[in-house]
Amino acid sequence: MSVLPLVFTSGWASGINAYAAVLLLGVFGRTGLSDEVPQALQRTDVMITAGVLFLCEAVADKIPYVDSAWDAVHTVIRPVTGAVVAALLAGESGSLPELAAGAVGGTTALTSHLVKAGTRMAVNTSPEPFSNIGVSTAEDLGVAGVLTFAMFHPVAAAGVAGVLLVLGVVAVALLAARIRRYLRRRAQLREERRIASTGGPPG
């Protein structure tokens, strides 16, 4: 069977939480749950690094405004991770050219990352922190659940990931007003900090 469904699913997962995706795939390979996981993702140093960074993200991702700053930093990291993981999966199976797999994984990761970042901007317009914690926990559980499902039913899991991706895009479109409100608030805070650092507004 082509590795394309797993490439797509891993790209979707990488766009939401790249470190969780890498760590989970490494665990699946180490435990023999999947023969599709390349040795590069099963290396001890890779798994430890992914685990430490996952713990950092688990904290940062649940703090209002810190989560959006974390997302901004990972605008490049998540799509690149998705592309690299996809290329490695393709190289391991030999059923899909690595360049094509990297393009699919990277594009899917970028799309799911933008959905995640947009959703967080909308959530950050809420004054309480509990919505951030709830959304972050749901994302982590979703990544773990869909990737685990992909080990046994890759095509069905890719379908689930595709539906979640489309629903996410629709949700971001519906939340556009709240996202604009977040961006205005962030610009206002930057201006307030600039004024405080210079001692007053520009003359």
C-alpha positions as CSV (number, residue, x, y, z in Angstrom):
1,M,0.0,0.0,0.0
2,S,1.2,3.5,-0.7
3,V,2.5,5.5,2.2
4,L,0.6,8.6,1.0
5,P,-2.2,8.3,3.7
6,L,0.4,8.2,6.5
7,V,2.3,11.1,4.9
8,F,-0.8,13.2,4.8
9,T,-1.8,12.3,8.4
10,S,1.7,12.9,9.7
11,G,1.8,16.3,7.9
12,W,-1.5,17.3,9.5
13,A,-0.2,16.2,13.0
14,S,3.1,18.0,12.5
15,G,1.3,21.3,11.8
16,I,-0.5,21.1,15.1
17,N,2.3,19.7,17.3
18,A,5.4,18.7,15.4
19,Y,7.2,17.4,18.5
20,A,4.4,15.2,19.5
21,A,4.2,13.8,16.0
22,V,7.9,13.0,15.9
23,L,7.9,11.5,19.4
24,L,4.8,9.3,18.7
25,L,6.2,8.0,15.4
26,G,9.4,7.2,17.1
27,V,7.6,5.3,19.8
28,F,5.5,3.4,17.3
29,G,8.6,2.3,15.4
30,R,10.5,1.4,18.6
31,T,7.6,-0.8,19.9
32,G,7.1,-2.5,16.6
33,L,3.7,-1.1,16.1
34,S,4.6,0.1,12.6
35,D,7.2,-1.0,10.1
36,E,6.7,2.2,8.2
37,V,8.6,4.4,10.7
38,P,12.1,5.1,9.5
39,Q,15.1,4.5,11.8
40,A,16.0,8.2,11.8
41,L,12.8,8.9,13.9
42,Q,13.5,6.0,16.2
43,R,16.9,7.3,17.3
44,T,17.2,7.8,21.1
45,D,18.6,11.4,20.7
46,V,15.8,12.4,18.3
47,M,13.1,10.9,20.7
48,I,14.6,12.6,23.8
49,T,14.8,16.0,22.0
50,A,11.3,15.6,20.7
51,G,10.1,14.7,24.2
52,V,11.7,17.6,25.9
53,L,10.4,20.1,23.3
54,F,7.0,18.5,23.5
55,L,6.9,19.2,27.3
56,C,7.9,22.8,26.6
57,E,5.1,23.1,24.1
58,A,2.6,21.5,26.4
59,V,3.2,24.4,28.8
60,A,3.6,27.3,26.4
61,D,0.6,26.1,24.4
62,K,-1.8,26.6,27.3
63,I,-0.9,30.1,28.3
64,P,-2.9,33.0,26.6
65,Y,-0.8,35.0,24.2
66,V,2.3,32.9,24.9
67,D,0.7,30.2,22.7
68,S,0.4,32.7,19.8
69,A,4.0,33.8,20.2
70,W,5.0,30.1,20.2
71,D,2.9,29.5,17.0
72,A,4.7,32.5,15.3
73,V,8.1,31.0,16.1
74,H,6.9,27.6,14.7
75,T,5.5,28.9,11.4
76,V,8.6,27.6,9.7
77,I,9.5,24.7,12.1
78,R,6.2,22.8,11.8
79,P,5.9,22.8,7.9
80,V,9.6,21.8,7.7
81,T,9.1,19.0,10.2
82,G,6.1,17.8,8.3
83,A,8.1,17.8,5.0
84,V,11.1,16.0,6.5
85,V,9.0,13.4,8.3
86,A,7.0,12.8,5.1
87,A,10.2,12.4,3.0
88,L,11.6,10.0,5.6
89,L,8.4,7.9,5.5
90,A,8.5,7.8,1.7
91,G,12.1,6.8,1.7
92,E,11.4,4.0,4.1
93,S,8.6,2.5,2.1
94,G,9.8,3.2,-1.4
95,S,6.2,3.6,-2.7
96,L,6.3,7.4,-3.1
97,P,9.0,9.7,-4.4
98,E,10.6,11.6,-1.4
99,L,10.2,15.0,-3.0
100,A,6.5,14.5,-3.7
101,A,6.0,13.2,-0.2
102,G,7.9,16.2,1.3
103,A,5.7,18.6,-0.7
104,V,2.5,16.8,0.5
105,G,3.6,16.7,4.2
106,G,5.0,20.2,4.2
107,T,1.9,21.7,2.6
108,T,-0.5,19.8,4.9
109,A,1.5,20.8,7.9
110,L,1.5,24.5,6.9
111,T,-2.2,24.5,6.4
112,S,-3.0,22.8,9.8
113,H,-0.5,25.1,11.4
114,L,-2.3,28.2,10.0
115,V,-5.6,26.8,11.2
116,K,-4.1,26.2,14.7
117,A,-2.5,29.7,14.9
118,G,-5.7,31.4,13.7
119,T,-7.9,29.5,16.1
120,R,-5.6,30.4,19.0
121,M,-5.8,34.1,18.0
122,A,-9.5,33.9,18.2
123,V,-9.4,32.0,21.6
124,N,-7.0,34.7,23.0
125,T,-9.7,37.3,22.7
126,S,-11.4,35.6,25.6
127,P,-10.4,37.0,29.0
128,E,-10.1,33.6,30.8
129,P,-7.3,31.0,30.4
130,F,-9.5,27.9,30.5
131,S,-10.4,27.9,26.8
132,N,-6.7,27.9,25.9
133,I,-6.1,24.9,28.2
134,G,-9.2,23.1,26.7
135,V,-8.2,23.8,23.1
136,S,-4.6,22.8,23.6
137,T,-5.6,19.5,25.4
138,A,-8.0,18.7,22.6
139,E,-5.3,19.3,20.0
140,D,-2.8,17.0,21.8
141,L,-5.4,14.3,22.2
142,G,-6.4,14.7,18.6
143,V,-2.8,14.3,17.3
144,A,-2.2,11.2,19.5
145,G,-5.6,9.6,18.6
146,V,-5.4,10.2,14.8
147,L,-1.7,9.1,14.5
148,T,-2.4,6.0,16.6
149,F,-5.4,5.2,14.4
150,A,-3.2,5.7,11.3
151,M,-0.9,2.9,12.4
152,F,-3.8,0.4,12.0
153,H,-6.1,2.1,9.4
154,P,-4.0,4.6,7.5
155,V,-6.5,5.4,4.8
156,A,-9.4,6.0,7.3
157,A,-7.1,8.1,9.5
158,A,-6.1,10.2,6.5
159,G,-9.8,10.8,5.9
160,V,-10.3,11.8,9.5
161,A,-7.3,14.2,9.3
162,G,-8.7,15.6,6.0
163,V,-12.1,16.3,7.6
164,L,-10.6,17.9,10.6
165,L,-8.4,20.1,8.4
166,V,-11.4,21.3,6.3
167,L,-13.5,21.9,9.5
168,G,-10.5,23.9,10.9
169,V,-10.3,26.1,7.8
170,V,-14.1,26.7,8.0
171,A,-13.8,27.6,11.7
172,V,-11.0,30.1,11.1
173,A,-13.1,31.7,8.4
174,L,-16.0,32.0,10.9
175,L,-13.7,33.4,13.6
176,A,-12.2,36.0,11.3
177,A,-13.7,38.9,13.3
178,R,-12.2,37.6,16.6
179,I,-8.8,37.1,14.9
180,R,-8.8,40.7,13.6
181,R,-9.7,41.8,17.2
182,Y,-6.7,39.9,18.5
183,L,-4.4,41.5,15.9
184,R,-5.6,44.9,16.8
185,R,-5.1,44.3,20.5
186,R,-1.6,43.0,19.8
187,A,-0.8,46.1,17.8
188,Q,-2.2,48.3,20.5
189,L,0.0,46.6,23.1
190,R,3.1,47.1,21.0
191,E,2.3,50.7,20.6
192,E,1.8,51.1,24.4
193,R,5.1,49.4,25.0
194,R,6.8,51.7,22.5
195,I,5.3,54.8,24.1
196,A,6.4,53.6,27.6
197,S,9.9,53.0,26.4
198,T,10.3,56.3,24.7
199,G,8.5,58.4,27.3
200,G,5.6,59.5,25.2
201,P,3.9,59.5,21.7
202,P,5.9,60.8,18.7
203,G,5.9,64.6,18.5
